[in-house]
């Protein structure tokens, strides 16, 4: 098939790689424009941009697809299909309609649950037992299109957003080939999304990352895993911000919420307690608990806020 690929972050790469490896004619790659990043604020190309250049594929970085000239250029590619994975822009109807088989999207949730920007984070934070990937025929609504294929995966008790990100990205890459084949030969029938069970995965607000120790230990554990590694859940300890990256729930411990119950980073919650196992101090690398406490005393009774 003659395809345009539209994606931006690392999550998109396994799908782009799968399309190239399968021998599809990837006529163009669309990705977000280079943006300032790092300490020097030097403009950096997206992971998809760099991979496309390595593969010798033409790259376009429009600020938006609503411009008539951009739409005309897209239509002129003569595409069979456009594959979209975390592109970061809303596609107007003229773009959705241009390819022969329309546009398909690789979405990291079990639609209609967690439509929107942050489906992986939200699934972990909500305590979902499973998540997955859907290959969806795109339409004008936000992740409302009919689903061509889906695959599920359990969310383990220690899984973080990073763990699921990598697993789901690989799943998307594995599914895109069969999905395109079934779309082109008519063997796949798209399933309209159910009206029941719709939830929206709104973009993560940085204010959500501040830990409220009055919540239960289970809820705090989900928050920490859901925001790991970015933006990272954090707490204040004696005026210092400590980013928490992992730990364990201790259900039978109790005490005043936000208070250290020992000198080994066991912190009381609204219900139960949370043992910090991995954290990062300001301007320092992430460390496990033993390394963190080496030369840094956090005595019983220390307040976390």
C-alpha positions in Angstrom: 0.0 0.0 0.0 1.0 3.6 -0.6 1.0 5.2 2.9 1.7 8.4 4.7 2.8 8.0 8.3 1.8 10.6 10.9 3.5 10.5 14.3 5.9 12.2 16.6 7.2 10.5 19.8 9.0 7.3 20.5 5.7 5.5 20.9 5.2 5.9 17.2 8.5 4.2 16.1 7.5 0.5 16.3 4.6 1.1 13.9 6.7 3.1 11.5 9.4 0.5 11.6 6.8 -2.3 10.9 5.5 -0.4 7.9 9.0 0.0 6.4 9.9 -3.6 7.2 6.7 -4.9 5.5 7.7 -3.2 2.3 4.9 -0.7 2.2 5.5 2.4 0.0 5.8 5.0 2.8 5.4 8.1 0.6 5.8 10.7 3.3 6.1 11.1 7.1 4.3 13.9 8.9 5.5 14.9 12.3 5.6 17.9 14.7 8.0 20.7 13.9 11.4 20.7 15.7 11.1 22.3 19.2 13.5 23.7 21.7 14.6 21.1 24.3 17.3 20.5 26.8 19.3 22.9 28.8 20.5 24.8 25.8 17.0 25.0 24.3 18.3 23.9 21.0 15.7 22.9 18.4 15.4 19.1 18.2 13.7 17.0 15.7 11.1 14.4 16.9 12.1 10.7 17.2 9.8 10.0 14.1 11.5 12.8 12.1 15.0 11.3 12.8 13.9 7.7 12.0 12.3 8.9 8.7 15.4 10.7 7.7 17.5 7.6 8.4 15.1 5.6 6.1 15.3 8.2 3.4 11.5 9.1 3.6 10.4 12.7 2.8 9.4 14.5 6.0 6.8 17.3 6.4 6.4 19.3 9.6 3.4 21.5 9.2 2.1 23.5 12.1 -1.4 22.4 11.3 -3.3 20.5 8.6 -6.1 23.0 8.2 -4.2 25.1 5.6 -5.6 24.5 2.1 -2.2 24.2 0.6 -1.2 21.5 3.1 -4.3 19.6 2.4 -3.7 19.8 -1.4 -0.2 18.5 -0.9 -1.4 15.6 1.2 -4.1 14.7 -1.4 -1.6 14.9 -4.2 0.4 12.0 -2.6 -2.2 9.6 -4.0 -2.4 7.5 -0.8 -4.1 4.2 -0.1 -4.1 5.0 3.6 -2.6 7.2 6.3 -1.4 5.6 9.5 -1.5 7.9 12.6 0.2 7.2 15.9 0.4 10.0 18.5 0.8 12.7 15.8 -0.3 15.5 18.1 -2.6 17.4 15.8 -6.3 17.2 14.9 -6.9 16.1 11.4 -9.6 17.9 9.5 -12.2 16.0 7.4 -10.5 16.8 4.1 -7.4 15.0 5.3 -9.3 12.0 6.7 -11.1 11.6 3.4 -8.1 12.0 1.1 -6.6 8.4 1.2 -8.5 5.6 -0.6 -9.0 3.7 2.7 -9.0 6.8 4.9 -6.8 7.2 8.0 -6.2 4.6 10.7 -5.0 5.4 14.2 -3.0 3.2 16.7 -4.5 4.2 20.1 -3.1 2.9 23.4 -6.3 2.0 25.2 -9.3 -0.4 25.0 -11.7 2.0 23.3 -14.2 3.5 24.2 -12.3 3.6 27.6 -9.7 6.3 27.7 -10.2 8.3 24.6 -7.9 11.3 24.5 -4.4 12.4 25.3 -3.0 10.3 28.2 -4.6 6.9 28.0 -1.7 5.0 29.5 -1.2 7.3 32.5 -5.0 7.3 33.2 -5.3 3.5 33.0 -2.6 3.0 35.7 -3.8 5.8 37.9 -7.4 4.4 37.8 -6.3 1.0 38.8 -7.5 -0.7 35.6 -6.8 -4.5 35.5 -6.0 -4.4 31.8 -5.3 -2.1 28.9 -4.4 -2.6 25.2 -4.1 -1.2 21.7 -6.9 -0.5 19.2 -6.5 0.1 15.5 -9.2 2.5 14.7 -10.7 3.9 11.5 -10.5 7.7 12.1 -13.4 10.1 12.0 -13.9 13.7 13.1 -14.7 12.9 16.7 -12.0 12.5 19.4 -11.1 8.8 19.2 -14.7 7.9 18.3 -14.1 5.9 15.1 -14.9 2.2 14.6 -12.3 -0.3 15.7 -10.7 -2.7 13.2 -8.5 -4.7 15.6 -7.7 -4.7 19.3 -5.4 -6.6 21.6 -5.3 -6.6 25.4 -2.6 -6.8 28.0 -2.8 -7.0 31.9 -1.6 -4.2 34.0 0.6 -5.8 36.6 0.9 -4.7 40.3 4.3 -3.1 39.6 3.7 -1.8 36.1 4.5 1.8 35.4 3.4 4.0 32.6 6.9 3.5 31.1 6.5 -0.3 31.2 3.1 -0.1 29.5 4.3 2.5 27.0 7.0 0.2 25.7 4.7 -2.9 25.7 1.8 -1.1 23.9 4.1 0.5 21.4 5.4 -2.9 20.4 1.8 -4.3 20.2 0.8 -1.5 17.9 3.7 -2.3 15.6 2.7 -5.9 15.5 -1.0 -5.2 14.8 -0.7 -2.6 12.0 0.3 -5.1 9.3 -2.7 -7.4 9.7 -5.0 -4.4 10.2 -3.9 -2.9 6.8 -4.2 -6.2 5.1 -7.7 -6.8 6.4 -8.7 -3.3 5.5 -7.5 -3.6 2.0 -9.0 -7.0 1.2 -12.2 -6.4 3.1 -11.8 -9.2 5.6 -11.9 -6.9 8.6 -15.2 -5.4 9.6 -14.9 -2.3 11.8 -16.7 -2.5 15.1 -18.6 0.6 16.1 -17.6 1.7 19.6 -20.1 1.1 22.4 -21.8 4.1 23.8 -21.5 2.7 27.3 -18.1 2.8 29.1 -16.8 6.0 27.5 -14.1 7.7 29.5 -11.7 10.5 28.6 -8.0 10.5 29.3 -7.3 14.2 29.8 -3.8 15.6 29.5 -1.8 15.2 32.7 -1.8 18.5 34.7 1.4 19.1 36.7 -0.7 19.9 39.7 -1.8 16.2 39.8 1.8 15.1 40.5 1.8 16.6 44.0 1.1 13.6 46.4 -1.8 14.0 48.8 -0.8 11.7 51.7 -4.4 11.7 53.0 -5.3 9.3 50.1 -5.0 5.6 50.6 -1.7 3.8 50.0 -3.2 2.0 47.1 -4.2 5.3 45.4 -0.8 6.8 46.0 0.9 3.8 44.6 -1.2 4.0 41.4 -0.4 7.7 41.1 3.3 7.2 41.5 3.3 4.3 38.9 1.0 6.3 36.6 3.3 9.3 36.6 6.5 7.4 36.3 8.8 8.4 34.7 7.1 11.7 33.6 6.2 14.1 35.0 6.9 12.1 38.2 4.8 12.2 41.4 6.5 14.3 44.1 6.3 15.2 47.8 7.9 17.9 49.9 10.2 16.9 52.7 11.7 19.6 54.8 11.5 22.1 51.9 13.1 19.7 49.4 11.1 18.2 46.5 11.5 14.5 46.3 10.2 12.7 43.2 8.9 9.2 43.9 9.4 6.6 41.2 8.5 3.3 42.9 7.6 1.6 46.2 5.3 -0.9 47.9 2.0 -0.7 49.7 2.0 -1.8 53.4 -1.6 -2.3 54.2 -1.4 -3.1 57.9 0.7 0.0 58.9 -1.0 3.1 60.2 -0.2 6.5 61.5 -0.7 10.2 60.9 -0.9 10.7 57.1 2.3 12.1 55.7 4.5 11.0 58.6 7.5 8.6 58.4 6.8 5.5 60.5 10.4 4.4 60.6 13.8 5.5 59.3 13.4 3.5 56.1 11.0 5.7 54.2 7.8 4.1 55.3 5.2 6.9 55.1 1.7 6.8 56.6 -1.2 7.4 54.2 -4.9 8.0 54.8 -5.2 4.2 54.8 -2.2 2.0 55.1 1.4 3.2 54.4 3.7 3.4 51.4 7.4 2.3 51.5 9.4 4.4 49.1 11.8 2.1 47.2 13.0 4.4 44.4 13.2 8.2 44.4 15.1 11.2 43.0 16.3 14.2 45.0 16.5 17.6 43.3 19.4 17.8 40.8 20.4 14.2 41.5 20.0 10.9 39.7 17.3 8.5 40.6 18.3 6.1 43.4 17.0 3.0 45.2 16.1 3.3 48.9 19.4 2.0 50.3 21.5 4.3 48.1 19.2 7.3 48.9 19.6 6.8 52.6 23.3 6.4 52.5 24.5 9.6 54.1 20.9 11.1 54.2 18.9 10.6 57.4 15.2 10.5 57.3 14.2 9.7 60.9 10.9 8.4 62.2 8.4 11.3 62.5 9.7 13.2 59.5 6.8 15.0 57.8 6.0 14.7 54.1 3.7 17.2 52.5 
